[in-house]
């Protein structure tokens, strides 16, 4: 990755937020009336392969913590320019009320890094 960029080159990427990949079940904890109580996070620091169900398909995901992702970039000679956990804006929420769930937990981790 680093060898492909000249000094000052940008590396921008997004990944599914690690709170999604920590627990393979990837579903809410529901209350007695079916209400969404909270998003479970377990085994967060246990990194590695996860077998998950996504859009009716079995998929393989690799869980990494935020610190592992960021530290790998720093160790590879990158400077972190920006991190975002993508919170819906008021405008997004007004147009699409279903996005309100995404205020409760981030879907993605977005990273912008610059090669030193």
C-alpha positions in Angstrom: 0.0 0.0 0.0 2.6 2.5 1.0 4.9 1.8 -2.0 2.1 2.9 -4.4 2.0 6.4 -3.1 4.5 9.3 -3.4 5.2 11.3 -0.3 2.2 13.5 0.3 -0.1 11.1 -1.5 -3.6 10.5 0.0 -5.0 7.1 1.0 -8.7 7.3 1.8 -10.9 4.3 2.7 -13.9 3.1 4.6 -14.6 -0.1 6.4 -17.6 -1.5 8.2 -17.3 -0.1 11.7 -15.7 -2.6 14.2 -18.8 -2.6 16.4 -20.5 -4.5 13.6 -17.8 -7.0 13.0 -17.0 -7.7 16.7 -20.0 -10.0 17.1 -20.9 -12.2 14.2 -24.6 -12.1 15.0 -24.9 -8.4 13.9 -28.4 -7.7 15.2 -30.0 -5.6 17.8 -31.0 -6.9 21.3 -34.8 -6.6 21.3 -37.3 -5.9 24.1 -40.5 -7.8 24.9 -42.5 -5.8 22.4 -39.9 -6.2 19.7 -38.3 -2.7 20.3 -34.6 -2.3 19.6 -33.0 -1.9 23.0 -29.3 -1.7 22.1 -26.6 -2.9 19.7 -24.5 -5.7 21.4 -20.7 -5.5 21.2 -18.8 -8.5 22.5 -15.3 -9.9 22.0 -14.2 -6.5 20.6 -10.5 -7.1 21.4 -10.6 -10.6 19.9 -9.5 -9.9 16.4 -9.8 -12.2 13.4 -12.2 -14.0 11.1 -16.0 -13.8 11.6 -18.6 -15.9 9.8 -21.7 -13.6 9.3 -25.0 -13.5 7.5 -25.4 -10.5 5.2 -28.3 -10.0 2.8 -29.2 -13.7 3.0 -25.6 -14.8 2.2 -22.9 -16.3 4.4 -19.9 -14.0 4.3 -16.5 -14.0 5.9 -15.4 -10.8 7.7 -12.2 -9.9 9.5 -12.7 -8.0 12.7 -10.0 -5.4 13.6 -10.2 -2.8 16.4 -10.1 0.9 15.5 -6.7 1.1 17.2 -5.3 -1.8 15.1 -6.4 -0.1 11.9 -5.0 3.3 12.9 -1.8 2.0 14.3 -1.1 -0.1 11.2 -1.3 3.0 9.1 1.0 5.0 11.4 3.5 2.1 11.5 3.4 2.0 7.6 4.4 5.7 7.5 1.1 7.4 7.2 -0.2 10.4 9.0 -3.9 10.3 9.9 -5.5 13.4 8.4 -9.1 12.6 9.4 -11.3 10.0 11.0 -15.1 9.9 10.8 -17.7 7.5 12.2 -20.3 8.9 9.7 -23.2 10.3 11.8 -26.3 11.1 9.7 -26.9 14.8 9.3 -30.2 16.6 10.3 -31.0 16.8 6.6 -30.5 13.1 6.1 -32.7 12.3 9.1 -35.4 14.6 7.9 -35.5 13.0 4.5 -35.1 9.4 5.7 -36.3 8.8 9.2 -35.0 5.2 9.2 -31.5 6.7 9.4 -32.3 7.5 13.1 -31.0 4.0 14.0 -27.6 5.1 12.7 -27.4 7.8 15.3 -27.4 5.0 17.9 -24.3 3.3 16.4 -21.9 4.1 13.6 -22.1 2.0 10.5 -18.7 2.9 9.0 -15.3 4.0 9.9 -13.8 6.4 7.3 -10.1 7.2 7.3 -8.1 9.7 5.4 -4.3 9.3 5.7 -1.3 11.0 4.0 2.0 9.3 3.2 4.9 10.8 5.0 
